[in-house]
Structure formats: C-alpha cells, structure tokens
C-alpha cells in the first residue's frame, strides 16, 4: 500500500487530539494582553495571531472586541491575503 509512510503521521496527530485545549494553550497570553494599545491595522494582525498561533476562536475574539465573528473572520482573511 502506497500510503504506509503516512500512518505514523496520522497516529501522531491522533495523539495530539487527546490533549485538552486548556493544557494546550495554558501559557497563551490573554486577549487583553494581545490587543493592548493597538490601532485598527494592529488589531487585525492581532486577531490573526490570536486565532492562528494561540487558538482563540472567532467567537472568543469577537466577544472580547465587541464585534460580530464575521468581522473577525474578514479581518483575518485580509491579513492572510496580504501575506501571500
């Protein structure tokens, strides 16, 4: 079977699914630390970082900032498009 080389990778990924999010992100900065003193562009970059690097959900970020989660999603997409 030609997919044998991927089996170890899949097993490794399954092992990480068992780690609860609280432990996985125990040392992440709070949203208030991430967004402290940021202008609009800085906030968009921090939204991206909060989601991609620190595992915050769109809902968590949106509730903190007082916006709708689609606003956060669009901001993250803008940052990703600028990176490409």
C-alpha positions as CSV (number, residue, x, y, z in Angstrom):
1,X,0.0,0.0,0.0
2,X,1.5,3.4,-1.0
3,X,0.1,5.3,2.0
4,X,2.1,3.4,4.6
5,X,4.5,6.3,5.1
6,X,1.6,8.5,6.3
7,X,0.5,6.1,9.1
8,X,3.0,7.4,11.6
9,X,1.9,11.0,10.9
10,X,-1.7,10.2,11.4
11,X,-1.1,8.3,14.6
12,X,1.0,11.3,15.9
13,X,-1.9,13.7,15.0
14,X,-4.4,11.5,16.9
15,X,-2.2,11.6,20.0
16,X,-2.4,15.4,20.0
17,X,-6.2,15.3,19.8
18,X,-6.3,13.9,23.3
19,X,-4.6,17.0,24.8
20,X,-7.4,19.3,26.2
21,X,-7.3,22.8,24.9
22,X,-6.8,24.2,28.4
23,X,-3.5,22.4,28.7
24,X,-2.5,23.0,25.1
25,X,-3.0,26.8,25.4
26,X,-2.2,27.2,29.1
27,X,0.6,29.6,28.5
28,X,-1.0,31.7,25.9
29,X,-1.4,35.5,26.5
30,X,-4.9,36.8,27.4
31,X,-6.8,38.7,24.7
32,X,-6.4,41.9,26.8
33,X,-2.6,41.5,26.6
34,X,-2.7,40.8,22.8
35,X,-4.9,43.8,22.0
36,X,-3.4,46.3,24.4
37,X,-2.8,49.7,22.6
38,X,-3.3,48.5,19.1
39,X,-4.6,50.6,16.2
40,X,-7.0,49.2,13.6
41,X,-4.3,47.5,11.5
42,X,-2.6,46.2,14.6
43,X,-5.9,44.8,15.8
44,X,-6.4,42.9,12.6
45,X,-2.9,41.4,12.9
46,X,-3.6,40.5,16.5
47,X,-6.9,38.9,15.5
48,X,-4.9,36.7,13.1
49,X,-2.3,35.9,15.7
50,X,-4.8,35.2,18.4
51,X,-6.6,32.7,16.1
52,X,-3.7,31.0,14.3
53,X,-1.0,31.0,17.0
54,X,-2.9,30.9,20.2
55,X,-6.0,29.0,19.3
56,X,-8.6,31.6,20.2
57,X,-11.9,31.0,18.4
58,X,-13.5,33.7,16.2
59,X,-16.3,33.9,18.8
60,X,-13.9,34.5,21.7
61,X,-12.1,37.2,19.8
62,X,-15.4,38.8,18.6
63,X,-16.9,38.9,22.1
64,X,-13.8,40.5,23.6
65,X,-13.7,43.2,20.9
66,X,-17.5,43.7,20.9
67,X,-17.9,42.8,17.2
68,X,-19.5,40.1,15.2
69,X,-17.5,37.0,14.5
70,X,-17.7,37.5,10.7
71,X,-15.9,40.8,11.3
72,X,-13.1,38.9,12.8
73,X,-13.1,36.4,10.1
74,X,-12.9,39.0,7.4
75,X,-10.1,40.8,9.2
76,X,-8.1,37.5,9.4
77,X,-8.6,36.9,5.7
78,X,-7.3,40.4,4.9
79,X,-4.2,39.7,6.8
80,X,-3.7,36.3,5.2
81,X,-4.2,37.8,1.7
82,X,-1.6,40.5,2.4
83,X,0.9,37.8,3.5
84,X,0.5,36.0,0.2
